[in-house]
């Protein structure tokens, strides 16, 4: 039986994550089992699992060698996806984008 597609719980947060990742920012996550991660100084609550499940990010070496911290960047598939998603987001009417921000 195939795995169900992951749910993107907060589409606004997801598009924010894609925007920062496509600019070259690094997503940082602790291996303590917490779902949260940090991206460009902001705490992200729901984006990690969908990014991994859709195969959009890959782990990269931890330059600071901090124990229990894992760093991720967009891979080539993720970059192409982020380019399309961010372009589609910009083309949505402002009220539609606001509604997504308010409802998740």
Secondary structure, DSSP 8 states (H G I E B T S, - for coil): --------S-HHHHHHHHHHHHTT--EEEESSS-S-EEETTEEESSHHHHHHHTT-EEEE--TT--TTEEEEEE-HHHHHHHHHHHHHHHHS-HHHHHHHHHH-
